[in-house]
Amino acid sequence: MDRREILKLIGIIALASGPLAASSARAQTPQNAVPVGEPKPFSPGDVRDMAQALAGEPFKPREADLPENLANLTYDQYRDIRFRPEASIWRGDGRGFAVDLQHAGSIFKTPVDIFLVENGEARPVLYDSNLFTFGPRVAPPPEGLQLPYSGFRLRHPMNRPDYMDEFAVFQGASYFRAVGRGQLYGLSARGLALNTASPKGEEFPYFRAFWIERPAPDARVIVAYALLDSPSTTGAYRFTLRPGDTTLVDVELTLFPRVDLDHVGFGALTSMFLFDPTNRNRFDDYRPAVHDSHGLAIWTGNGEWLWRPLANPALLQISAFVDSNPRGFGLVQRRREFDYYEDTEAHYEKRPTCWVEPVGDWGRGHVELVEIPTDKEINDNIVAYWRPAQPVRANDAFTLIYRLHWGSAIPRTDTIAAIEATRAGLNFAHDRRLFVVDIVKTPELAGAQAEVNASGGIVANVVGRENPDDRTYRVSFELDTADRDLIELRLRMMKDGRSVSETWLYRWTR
């Protein structure tokens, strides 16, 4: 399974789902439109017990036995399979939420069992081909054939009270996405990352089953439990989702590793960065910038704010930001003006930021950033996650809790000056690299001085001045690379011996 293939298809499906979302609350359909099986007793601890029991057995991969025409669907064919909006679970039931089911096919061949939980009982959702419409390029399965689902979508009246907007989707391995009010799908989260960018190959754990609790009347919160499986580990997850201006997703997980997990990533985020003003010269494109995320932000355990602009390097790059008990990190879409992207279809200015807020102490480790070369915007080439310093040991239960904030900005209340933009190119004499960093102007920047450091080469001509045109503070400097292939740069605004801005970090590569 390839990360880029999964996310390309999820993105296409998300774009295709808009019209259905806009009309999904205009008819009344009873809950029993979706067939369910016999109930069995259920409690949240059952998922943990299942994960623990499953960890004691050899891993057995699951793959649906699909008809050939469904197993080999192209992207365009798969997007023609649509869940009927009038069949959405709990739609018209006054619950505040509705659930759409995702058909199996194309690259989504792993069966996902889905259960509905009510009053301490769980009922399996049964397959019915009549819940879907099949486009002219897809032959429907034979009547009565039982097939699995591949995931689900959640809906809630996000923007208007009279219809249900889609705000989250769980589909493909352990991937899931969410948006805040008025936003479009962009980056993805993952339940777990294993061996990302490792020479021995990445492992993709997958959610094999979900239990979705029926919400209370007019609820603003919905809860789902998930069972994760992979060759290396099993896991029990609880997701608590609160849609809104910023959609919050609380993640509580317990892993039961089959083997030592020495390269494991928590709070994993996956995104796309093609180009911006730092590498615009490499792309013959009418748009000034193309990316789902602008930079990596980290709030360290000692209270420092780091800002690392993302890059699309010529060679794969891995960066580690060592920390202890981080306060948060995330992939951020910082620029929100249409003019910055000029894309009337993708609308990158509406892509969400996702911020990972640890709950409790996470100990020592590092935020790992993986940047993969790409020449197409359909490829997700950015991964960021927390990697603990010590392996997660086999046969020991490992528990972690964190909150994901999907919205327009980092949830912060301090007055630290944020990095607004980064630009790079040749200087006037064409003999050095010129870097221009714009910083959001705050009162504390008055009288501050720019401090610039480099791991190699020579920094010269550091200049800081207010930019009255866009009300930022601009710092520029030149870098003589001195035939180096890689240089780490660091910039911050200092006043009275302390930093009054985010710390700008940049990796220049030849």
N, C-alpha and C positions, 0 to 999 in steps of 0.2 A: 504494500500500500504506500503510495507516494503522497506526501503532504501537499504538494502543489496541485495534484489531481483532485484530491478531496476538496480543497478550498476553492479551486476554480469552479467546480460543479456547484458547491453550496452557494457561491456568489451568484451564479447564473440563476439558480432556483429562486434566490431571494429577490432578485430583480423582477422575476416573473410573477411573484406572489402579490404585488401591490394592489392590482385591481380587485382581487378576491378579498383582501383585507378591508378595503374601503366599503364593501357591500355586505360584510359577513354578519351584520346584526339586523338586517332588514326583513328577515323572515323568522317565524317562530317554529322551532323544531324540537321535539321531545328528546330527552337524553337517550331513549332506547333506539334512536336511529342507528346507533353503533351497537352491534351485538356483543354481548359479554357472556362469559362462562359462569360456572357455579362459584359461589363465594367460599373463601377459606379465611380462617382467623389470621389477622395480621397485626403486628406491632413494629415500631421502628427498629427494635433490637433484632428482629428476624433477619434483616438485611446483613447486619454485622455477623450473625450466626452463620448465614449462608456463605459470606465471604471467608470466614475462618474455616468452615468445613471444606470449601472449594480449594483453599490453599493447601490442604492436606492431600489433594489428589493431583496426579499429573495433568498438565495443561492439555486441553483438547480444543483445538480451534473450531469455531463455528462458522459455517458458510451455508447459506440457503440453497436448496435444490430448486433453482429457478428454471422456468422454461427458457429455451435458448434465446427467444426473441427478447425477453426481459433482461437476461444476463448480459447480453451484448449491446445494450442500448447506447447510442451516442449521447453526447450532452444535450443536443437539441431534442432528441427523442424523449429523453428522461424528463425534461422540463415540460413536456406535453402531458405528463401524468399529473392531474390536479385533484386534490382532495375537494370534494363538494362542500362549499361553504355552509350550506344548509344542514350538513351532517355534523358540524363541529360539536364536540362533547360539551355539555352544559350551556350551549348557546340558547338564549331565550329562557334560561332557568333562573335568572336573577342572581347568579353567583359572582358576577364581576369578571369572570374569566371563561375562556373557551379553549379547547384543545383540538388541533388538527393532527391527523396521522400522516406519516410519510411512507410512501410505497417503497418496497425493495426493488433494486434493479441497477443496471450500469455498474458503477464502482461500489454501490451500497449493497453489498451481498451478505453482510453479517446480520443474522436475525436479531432483532431487538424485541424482547417480550415487554408488553405494556400492560399494567394493571391499574385499575381504578380503586381507590381506597375510600371507604365510607363506614363509619360506625364500627371500627375495629375489624372490618372484613375487606378483603381484596378480591376483585373479580378480574380475570384475564380478559383483555379486549380481543375479540375474535376477528378474523379476516373476513371481509366482504368486498368483492370487487365493485359492487354497486356504490360504494362510498367514494369512488374515484371516477373521473372522466379521463378517457384515453384519446389523445389527439389522433389525427389522421395518419400519422406515421408510426403508431404503436398499436399492435393487435392486442385486445384485452385477453386476459387469461381465460381458460375454459371455465364455464359456470360451475361453481362448487369446489374449485381447486383451492386448497388452503395454503396461503403464502404468508410469510412473516412481514412485519413492518420494519422500517429502518430508523425510525426516530419520530419526533413530534415537534409541533410548533405551539407556542402559547400566545393567546390574544387577550387584550384588555382595552377598554376605552381610553386610550392614551391622549388623543388630540381633540376628540369630540365625544360627548356622552351617548350619541346615538349610533355609533358603530365601533366594532372591535378592531383595533390595530394589532398587527403582529409585533411582538416586542422581544421574543426569544425563540431560539431553535436549538434543539439537541439532535445532531445527526453526524455520523461519520466518526468512527473510533471513539475518542472521548472529547471531541470538539463540541463547543457550544458558543452561541453568539447572543448578544442582547443589544438593545439601543435605548436611549433616553427619548423623551418627547421630541418629536419633530426631526429625528435623526434617521439615517440610512445605515444598513449593515456595513461594517468595515472589518476591523480586526476580529480575531477569534480568541477564545480561551480554551484551555484543555484541562481535563481532570488530572492528567499526569503526563510528564515528559520523561522519557527514558532514553539515555544514550544519544541525545540530540547531537548531531555533527560528530559523532564518535566514529573512529575508523572501523569498528566492528559492526556498524550499522545501527540505525535508529529502530527502536521497538515502539510499536503503537498499541498501548492498552486500549480496550474498548469497553463501552458500557453494554452489557448483555441484557439488562432488564431495568425497567423503571416502574416505580409505584407512585402514582400521582394522587395526592389527597384532594377529595372534593372540597372546594372552598366553602366557607360560610356565606350566607346571603350578603350581597354587596361587598364582598371581601376585597381588600387591597393587597393581600398577600396570598401566594400559592406555594405549596411545598411539594417537592418531589424527592424520592429516594432512588438511588441507583446502585447497581452491583457491577463492579469493574473486574475485568479479568485480562490476563496476559501471561506469557510464558514465565515472567519474573515475579509477578505479584497479583494478588486479588485486592479488592477494596470495597468498603461500604461508604456511600456518600449520602449526604442530605443537602439539598439545595432549597433555600428559602428566597423567593423572588418577590421584590417590591417594585413594580413599574412606576415611573414618574418622570419628572424633569431629568433627574438622574436615577437610573434604574439600579437598584441594589440587589446583589446576589450574594447571600451568605453561603459559604461552602464549609461543611464539616466533613472530614474524611478520616477513615481509619484503614490503614494498609495492613495486609498480612503477607509479607514477602515470602516467596518460595526460595529466593536466593538473596544474597547481599546486594543491595541497590547502591552501587558506588557512584553512579552517574544519574542522579534523579533530579527532576526539576518540579518545583511546586509553584502554584500561581502562574502557570505557563501561559504566555500570550504569543500569538502568531499574527504577523501583519505584513504589509507590503510597502516598500519604499523603492521607487524607480528613480526619480530625480527631483531636484529643487535648485535654488540658485548656487549651491556649492558644486554641482556637477552638470549643470544645464548644457554645457558645451558638448557633452557626449551623445545627446539625443536630438535628432531632427524631428521636432514635434512642435505643433502650434501652441501648445499649452506651456505656461511658465513653470508648472510644478505638477507632479503626479505622485501621490502617496496616500496611503490610509493612515499612516502615523508619521509624525514629524520628528519625534525624538524620544529618547528614554530619559525619564525623570526618576530620581531616587532621593528619598528622604532618609538619611543614614541614622544609625542608632545614636550618634552623638549630635544630631540636629542639623547637620549640613545638608543643603539642597544641591544636588548635582543635576546638570543638564547635559546630555550627550546627543548632539544632532545625529540622526541616522545616516548611514552611507550605503551606497550600492557599489561595493568594491570590485576590483578586477579579479581578486582572489578571495576565497572564503576567509572571513575574519571572525575570531572569537575573542571577546573582551570579558574580563572578570573585575567586578567592583567589590572588593573585599569589605565585609562589614560584620557587625555583631548586633543582633536584635534590631533589624531594620524597622523603621516606622512605616515604610511604604515604598512602592515603586510602580511604574506603569509605562505603557506606550501611549504617547500623547499626540493628538492632532491639535496643534496650537493655533494655527492660522484659520480663521473662520470667515474670511472674506471671499466671495465668489471670484473677485478679480485676481486673487492669488493663484487660482487653478484654471479658470476660464473653461470649465467642462460642464456643458448643459445637460449631459446624460449621467455621468458618474457622480457629480456634485460632491467632490471630496471634502468640501467645507462642511458637509453634514455628517461626516464619519465620526464615530464616537471616540473619545479617550477612554481607556480602561485603566483604573488605578487599583492596585492590590494593597489592601490594608491588613497586615497581620494582626491576629488576635492572640495576645500572649507573647511570650519571648520565644523567638525562633533560634536563638543561639548564634554560633559563629557559622560563617559561610560566605557566599558571594552572590551577587546578581550577575548572571551570565547572559551576555548579549551575543547572538549569532547573526552575522550578516552574510547573506549568500548572494553571489553575483546573479543578476538577471537582466534580460533585455526586453521583458514584457510585463505589463502591469497585471496580467492574470496570474502571475506567480507570486505567492506569498514567500518572501525571502528574508523575513526578520523574525527572530524568536528571542524572547526574554523570559527568564524564570529565576527563582531562588534555588540555589544549589547548596545544601548544607555541607559543612566541612567534614562531618563524619558520615560514613555509609549508614543507610538504614538496614539494620541487620535482619537476616532471615529468621523466621519463626518468632519474631517479636512484633507485637501489635504496635503500630506507629500512628499517632493521632495528631491532626493539625486542623486549625480553624483560620479562615480569613474571609474578608469581605471584598467583593468586586464592585467598584463604582463605574457604571457605564454612563457617561454624560459628556458635557461640552468642555469640562476643565477638571484639573486636579482639585479635590476637596481640601482646601487649605484656608486658614484664617490669618496667617502671619502677613507681614508687609514686605517680605523679602522681594527684591526686584527680579522679575523673571526675564529670561532670555526671549526676545521677540523673534529674531531672525538671524540667520548666519549666511553670509555670502563669501564666495572665494573666486579668485582669478589671478591673472598676471598683473603686476604693477605697471606703472606708466613706462618704465624702462624695459619691461619684459625680461627682467633678470631675477625676479623674486616672486614668491607667491604673496598675494595680498589677501588678508582676511578682514572682513567687516562684520562686526557683531552688534546688533541693535538690542538694547535693553529697555524694558518698560520703565519709564521714568517714575520714580517715587521721591518723596521729600528727602529721604535719607541719602539719596545719591548726590545731593548738593555737597560739594567739597570732597567727594570720594575720588580715589585715584585707581587707575587700572593697573593690576598686577598680572603680568604675562610670563609664563614659564614654558620651556620646551625641553623635551628629553634629548634633543639633538639639533643640529643646525644653529643658525644665528637669528635671533629676533631683533628687529630694528624698527624705528619710526613708530613707536606706540603713541597714538593720538586719541584723546577722548574729548567729545564735545556734544552739546545738545543738538538734536535735530528738530528744528521747529516745524518742519513739514509734516511729520507724523508723531510729534511729541514723544520721541524716544531719546535715549542717550546712546550715541554711537561711538564704539571703540574700533579703531582700525590699527593694524600692524602688518609689517612685512616679515616674511620668513625666507632666509637663505637656507635651502635644504642641504647644502654641502654634500651632495651626492648620497644622501641617506635614502633608504627605501621606505622607512617608516619613522614617523615622529609623533610623539604624544604631546599635545598642546593643552595648556590650562590657563584660564583667564577668570579673574574675579575682581569685583570692585571693593576696595578696602577703605575703611574710614575709622580712625581712632583705634587701629590695631585689630579690627574685626571686619568680617565680610558683610556687606550690605546687599549682595546680589547672589543669585544662584552661581555655582561654580561651573563654568563652561568648560567642557572637556571635548577634545576633538582629536581623532586619529587621522593624520595625513599619511597617505600611502602613494607611492609613485605610480 
